[in-house]
Amino acid sequence: MTTYLLGVLAAIALMSLVWSFSVPLRDASLVDRFWGIGFIVIALAWWWLSGTPAVAWVMLIPVLLWGLRLSAHITWRNWGHGEDARYTAMREDRSDFAFAVRSLVTIFWLQGALVGIIALPMFASVRGGEPLWAVIWLGWAVWLFGFLYESIGDWQLARFKADPAHRGQVMDRGLWKFSRHPNYFGEIVLWLGYGLIGLAFGGWWALPSVALMIFLILRVSGVTLLDKHMTESRPGYREYTERTNALIPGPPRR
């Protein structure tokens, strides 16, 4: 329990450091850029505090690859665009000091605490014991499929948006032809892979953390929120939703 709590404190300390930069920059969306890094920090903290078990590499490698790619992608995507509208709306009718205090608790510390809860499959991998290698390789295969699917979806969307001729249009080609959120689909699949790897170490108690992550993607910060925003702001998106699956890839409907 001490090892677990110290790892959570490391994630919260990281988010506190990011907050200290966000205040003078007036950009609370810096927290999004460090979401993936938070999982790297907590996984490495647990690994080191547990005596650096050699077998933990089976979890550390996918966490490092995913966390670095996600943080780099969000940083590149948001560079030069200022603060995300969600956080700007929270600033309304609040002084800079009041928002700084609120953002520390309800944005940065909350995300650090969420990292500690959602990362439980990673904690399972550093607790010792011989894993079930057949489940490890299955988890790796599932994780790799999700990682590649998400990465390709993000790359295709970035190329589409980089073309000025596509300004105001709906991305409906490549993987986006078969589902409206291929990046979120890939993210869910790779988290199922993390769950399987944790399960291989006996971490059945970590599976609710995977379920929480999927719930957040589907109902809180991902699919539902983005669909609502795009339907209200992007002409043609409603028609796109009528012919395209929300998440699980499938052939377009008439």
Secondary structure, 3 states (H helix, E strand, C coil): CHHHHHHHHHHHHHHHHHHHHHHHHCCCCHHHHCHHHHHHHHHHHHHHHCCCCHHHHHHHHHHHHHHHHHHHHHHHHHCCCCCCHHHHHHHCCCCHHHHHHHHHHHHHHHHHHHHHHHCHHHHHCCCCCCCCHHHHHHHHHHHHHHHHHHHHHHHHHHHHHHCHHHCCCCCCCHHHHCCCCHHHHHHHHHHHHHHHHHHHCCCHHHHHHHHHHHHHHHHHCCHHHHHHHHHHHCCCHHHHHHHCCCCCCCCCCC
